[in-house]
């Protein structure tokens, strides 16, 4: 039997990661255009948050695979079912790829890594340039995917009123629908 809502830990991770990812996107954009005295603070915050997000996304993927989750509404058209599945695969992929690209970029550039993590790419400035560009473009793609995800959640909540958003909403479920 499928549950009505996501497990409370899955919901907690979802919302914690949502806040951290949005903060991270804004920190990243600010960081590349800010050469003020706060630049090193932004870089340190970006690295630490990226590492935290890497740990959280691995945990979240494990939970997603281990715990049952609510099914999509039965009357959802096949194309929307496909789009929901594909967008979640893209979101999870980007949430995993972004910190790994950042880590590889720091490794290739010879920069310090948080917690003295080992290098995962060889020191190569051409590779660094490619990874830096990939990290930036993946960030834009992540932001666009989040906007689509938010739009779909609002469509389920305000137009379809089918309980999809409620199944991930934090706190206890209310049986109003």
C-alpha positions as CSV (number, residue, x, y, z in Angstrom):
1,X,0.0,0.0,0.0
2,X,1.4,3.4,-1.1
3,X,1.4,6.2,1.6
4,X,-0.6,9.4,1.2
5,X,2.5,11.5,1.9
6,X,6.2,11.3,1.8
7,X,8.0,10.1,4.9
8,X,8.6,13.0,7.4
9,X,12.4,12.6,7.0
10,X,12.0,12.9,3.2
11,X,9.9,16.0,3.6
12,X,12.4,17.5,6.0
13,X,15.3,16.8,3.6
14,X,13.3,18.2,0.7
15,X,12.6,21.6,2.4
16,X,16.0,21.9,4.0
17,X,17.7,21.2,0.6
18,X,15.3,23.6,-1.1
19,X,16.3,26.4,1.2
20,X,20.0,25.6,0.9
21,X,19.9,25.2,-2.9
22,X,18.2,28.5,-3.4
23,X,20.7,30.2,-1.0
24,X,23.5,28.5,-2.9
25,X,22.4,29.7,-6.3
26,X,22.2,33.3,-5.0
27,X,25.6,32.9,-3.2
28,X,27.1,31.5,-6.4
29,X,25.8,34.4,-8.6
30,X,26.9,37.0,-6.0
31,X,30.3,35.3,-5.6
32,X,31.3,35.5,-9.3
33,X,30.4,39.2,-9.6
34,X,31.7,40.4,-6.2
35,X,35.3,41.2,-5.6
36,X,34.7,43.1,-2.4
37,X,36.2,42.1,1.0
38,X,33.3,39.7,1.5
39,X,34.3,37.6,-1.6
40,X,36.4,35.1,0.5
41,X,33.5,34.7,2.9
42,X,31.1,33.9,0.0
43,X,33.6,31.4,-1.4
44,X,33.9,29.6,2.0
45,X,30.2,29.6,2.5
46,X,29.6,28.3,-1.1
47,X,32.1,25.4,-0.6
48,X,30.7,24.5,2.9
49,X,27.1,24.6,1.7
50,X,28.0,22.6,-1.4
51,X,29.6,19.9,0.7
52,X,26.6,19.8,3.0
53,X,24.3,19.5,-0.1
54,X,26.4,16.6,-1.4
55,X,25.9,14.7,1.8
56,X,22.2,15.6,1.9
57,X,21.5,14.6,-1.7
58,X,23.2,11.2,-1.2
59,X,21.1,10.6,1.9
60,X,18.0,11.8,0.0
61,X,18.6,9.5,-2.9
62,X,19.0,6.6,-0.4
63,X,15.7,7.5,1.3
64,X,13.9,7.9,-2.1
65,X,15.0,4.4,-3.1
66,X,14.3,2.8,0.3
67,X,11.0,4.3,1.4
68,X,7.7,4.1,-0.4
69,X,6.3,7.3,-1.7
70,X,2.8,8.5,-2.8
71,X,1.8,7.7,-6.3
72,X,0.9,10.4,-8.8
73,X,-2.8,11.0,-9.3
74,X,-4.4,8.3,-11.5
75,X,-6.0,10.8,-13.8
76,X,-2.7,12.6,-14.6
77,X,-2.1,12.5,-18.4
78,X,0.7,10.2,-19.6
79,X,2.8,13.1,-20.9
80,X,2.6,14.8,-17.5
81,X,3.6,11.6,-15.8
82,X,6.6,11.3,-18.0
83,X,7.5,15.0,-17.4
84,X,7.2,14.5,-13.6
85,X,9.5,11.5,-13.7
86,X,12.0,13.1,-16.1
87,X,12.1,16.3,-14.1
88,X,12.8,14.5,-10.9
89,X,15.6,12.5,-12.5
90,X,17.0,15.8,-13.8
91,X,16.7,17.4,-10.4
92,X,18.4,14.6,-8.5
93,X,21.1,14.4,-11.2
94,X,21.8,18.1,-11.0
95,X,21.7,18.1,-7.2
96,X,24.4,15.4,-7.3
97,X,26.4,16.9,-10.2
98,X,26.6,20.4,-8.9
99,X,28.7,19.7,-5.8
100,X,30.8,17.1,-7.7
101,X,31.5,19.6,-10.5
102,X,32.5,22.1,-7.9
103,X,34.8,19.7,-6.1
104,X,36.4,18.6,-9.4
105,X,36.8,22.3,-10.4
106,X,38.6,23.1,-7.1
107,X,40.8,20.0,-7.6
108,X,41.7,20.9,-11.2
109,X,42.4,24.5,-10.2
110,X,44.6,23.5,-7.3
111,X,42.3,25.4,-4.8
112,X,41.8,24.3,-1.2
113,X,38.8,22.0,-0.7
114,X,36.6,21.9,2.3
115,X,37.7,19.6,5.1
116,X,40.9,18.9,3.1
117,X,39.0,16.5,0.8
118,X,41.1,14.7,-1.7
119,X,41.3,15.9,-5.2
120,X,38.9,14.1,-7.6
121,X,40.4,15.6,-10.8
122,X,44.0,16.2,-11.8
123,X,45.6,19.7,-11.5
124,X,45.0,21.0,-15.0
125,X,44.0,24.6,-15.7
126,X,42.3,23.8,-19.0
127,X,40.2,21.2,-17.2
128,X,39.5,23.8,-14.5
129,X,38.2,26.2,-17.2
130,X,35.9,23.5,-18.7
131,X,34.6,22.4,-15.2
132,X,34.0,26.0,-14.1
133,X,31.9,26.7,-17.2
134,X,30.1,23.3,-16.7
135,X,29.4,24.2,-13.1
136,X,28.0,27.6,-14.1
137,X,25.8,26.2,-16.9
138,X,24.6,23.4,-14.6
139,X,23.7,26.1,-12.0
140,X,21.5,27.9,-14.6
141,X,19.9,24.6,-15.6
142,X,19.2,23.7,-12.0
143,X,17.6,27.1,-11.4
144,X,15.4,26.6,-14.5
145,X,14.5,23.1,-13.4
146,X,13.6,24.4,-9.9
147,X,11.3,27.0,-11.5
148,X,9.5,24.3,-13.6
149,X,9.3,22.1,-10.4
150,X,7.8,25.0,-8.5
151,X,5.3,25.8,-11.3
152,X,4.2,22.1,-11.4
153,X,3.8,22.1,-7.6
154,X,1.6,25.2,-7.8
155,X,-0.4,23.8,-10.7
156,X,-1.1,20.7,-8.6
157,X,-2.0,22.8,-5.6
158,X,-4.0,25.6,-7.2
159,X,-5.5,24.2,-10.4
160,X,-5.7,20.4,-10.0
161,X,-6.1,20.4,-6.2
162,X,-5.0,16.8,-6.2
163,X,-2.9,16.6,-3.0
164,X,0.5,16.3,-4.7
165,X,1.9,19.4,-3.0
166,X,0.3,18.5,0.3
167,X,2.1,15.1,0.2
168,X,5.4,16.9,0.4
169,X,4.3,19.8,2.6
170,X,6.1,20.0,6.0
171,X,4.1,19.3,9.1
172,X,1.1,17.0,9.8
173,X,-1.3,16.2,7.0
174,X,-4.8,17.6,7.1
175,X,-7.7,15.7,5.5
176,X,-9.5,18.7,4.1
177,X,-9.7,17.4,0.5
